[in-house]
Amino acid sequence: MDMEALSSDDYESVHRASRRLAARYGMVTLNAMMEAWEALVQDIEEGFDAEVVWEYTQMLRCRAWLAEAWPEFTDRIRAERQAELDALDARFELATVPLHGQSGDAKWYSRRPLTIVGDPPLELPRSWVL
């Protein structure tokens, strides 16, 4: 994204969303959350580490932040970043499977990694077991 071409309204929309969501997510930026989402998707694609299975829901908070913040961004910000977000979401969907017995509005919370690597914990989350 061409950061120099952004207006003060564009920047303010990101700051406003960050401030509004800070109580739940801490003070973060759009770029940081997009990078976190990309890193998580890549980890899932490469095989999700069994040692952090119980932290998976917490890791998905970057995508939840994006969903909550997205409507507050200017049209320009959304237009500049939508293709990137859509591509990451598509990659996530390909690298995950639906949770057993669950559905939800936020599709990222109703899916788990397809490939889990390493020694699994003594017990997987109930919804991960088929």
C-alpha positions as CSV (number, residue, x, y, z in Angstrom):
1,M,0.0,0.0,0.0
2,D,1.3,3.5,-0.9
3,M,1.5,5.0,2.6
4,E,2.5,8.5,1.3
5,A,-0.8,8.7,-0.7
6,L,-2.9,8.3,2.4
7,S,-4.8,11.3,3.8
8,S,-5.1,12.4,7.3
9,D,-8.7,11.0,7.3
10,D,-7.3,7.6,6.3
11,Y,-4.8,7.6,9.1
12,E,-7.4,8.9,11.6
13,S,-9.8,6.0,10.7
14,V,-7.1,3.5,11.7
15,H,-6.2,5.4,14.9
16,R,-9.9,5.6,15.8
17,A,-10.5,1.9,15.3
18,S,-7.3,1.1,17.3
19,R,-8.4,3.3,20.2
20,R,-11.9,1.9,20.2
21,L,-10.6,-1.7,20.4
22,A,-7.7,-1.1,22.7
23,A,-9.5,-2.3,25.8
24,R,-9.9,-5.7,24.3
25,Y,-6.9,-6.1,22.1
26,G,-4.3,-3.5,23.3
27,M,-3.2,-0.6,21.2
28,V,-2.3,-2.1,17.9
29,T,-2.1,-1.0,14.3
30,L,-3.7,-2.2,11.0
31,N,-0.3,-3.2,9.7
32,A,0.6,-5.1,12.8
33,M,-2.6,-7.1,12.7
34,M,-2.3,-7.8,9.0
35,E,1.2,-9.1,9.6
36,A,0.1,-11.2,12.6
37,W,-2.7,-12.7,10.5
38,E,-0.3,-13.5,7.6
39,A,2.2,-15.1,10.0
40,L,-0.6,-17.2,11.6
41,V,-1.9,-18.3,8.2
42,Q,1.6,-19.3,7.2
43,D,2.1,-21.3,10.4
44,I,-1.1,-23.1,9.8
45,E,-0.2,-23.9,6.2
46,E,3.2,-25.2,7.2
47,G,1.7,-27.4,10.0
48,F,0.4,-26.0,13.2
49,D,2.6,-26.8,16.2
50,A,0.8,-29.2,18.6
51,E,2.5,-27.5,21.6
52,V,0.4,-24.4,21.1
53,V,-3.0,-26.0,20.3
54,W,-4.6,-24.5,23.5
55,E,-3.4,-21.0,22.4
56,Y,-5.0,-21.2,19.0
57,T,-8.1,-19.3,19.8
58,Q,-6.0,-16.5,21.3
59,M,-3.9,-16.4,18.2
60,L,-7.0,-15.8,16.1
61,R,-7.6,-12.5,17.9
62,C,-5.7,-10.7,15.1
63,R,-8.3,-11.7,12.6
64,A,-11.1,-10.8,15.0
65,W,-9.5,-7.4,15.4
66,L,-9.5,-6.9,11.6
67,A,-13.2,-7.9,11.4
68,E,-14.1,-5.4,14.1
69,A,-11.9,-2.6,12.9
70,W,-12.6,-3.0,9.1
71,P,-15.9,-1.0,9.0
72,E,-14.3,2.0,10.6
73,F,-11.5,2.3,8.0
74,T,-12.0,4.7,5.2
75,D,-13.1,3.4,1.8
76,R,-9.6,4.0,0.5
77,I,-8.0,1.9,3.3
78,R,-10.4,-0.9,2.8
79,A,-10.0,-0.8,-1.0
80,E,-6.2,-0.8,-0.7
81,R,-6.1,-3.8,1.7
82,Q,-9.2,-5.9,0.8
83,A,-7.5,-8.1,-1.8
84,E,-4.7,-8.8,0.7
85,L,-7.1,-9.7,3.4
86,D,-9.2,-11.8,1.0
87,A,-6.1,-13.7,-0.1
88,L,-5.1,-14.5,3.5
89,D,-8.6,-15.6,4.4
90,A,-8.7,-17.9,1.3
91,R,-5.3,-19.4,2.3
92,F,-6.7,-19.9,5.9
93,E,-9.7,-21.7,4.6
94,L,-7.6,-24.1,2.5
95,A,-5.3,-24.9,5.4
96,T,-8.1,-25.5,7.9
97,V,-11.1,-27.8,8.4
98,P,-14.4,-27.0,10.2
99,L,-14.5,-27.7,13.9
100,H,-16.5,-30.8,14.8
101,G,-20.0,-29.9,15.9
102,Q,-19.6,-26.2,15.7
103,S,-20.5,-23.3,13.5
104,G,-20.1,-19.6,13.9
105,D,-20.4,-16.3,12.2
106,A,-16.7,-15.7,12.4
107,K,-15.4,-18.5,10.2
108,W,-11.9,-18.3,11.6
109,Y,-13.2,-19.3,15.0
110,S,-15.2,-22.3,13.6
111,R,-12.2,-23.9,11.9
112,R,-9.0,-25.6,13.1
113,P,-5.7,-26.3,11.3
114,L,-5.8,-29.3,8.9
115,T,-2.2,-30.3,9.7
116,I,-0.9,-30.5,13.2
117,V,2.8,-31.3,13.7
118,G,4.8,-32.4,16.7
119,D,3.6,-34.3,19.7
120,P,0.0,-33.5,20.5
121,P,-0.9,-32.5,24.1
122,L,-2.5,-35.2,26.3
123,E,-5.9,-33.9,25.2
124,L,-7.0,-32.0,22.2
125,P,-9.8,-29.5,22.4
126,R,-13.1,-31.5,22.2
127,S,-14.2,-29.7,19.0
128,W,-10.9,-30.7,17.3
129,V,-11.6,-34.4,17.6
130,L,-13.6,-36.0,14.9
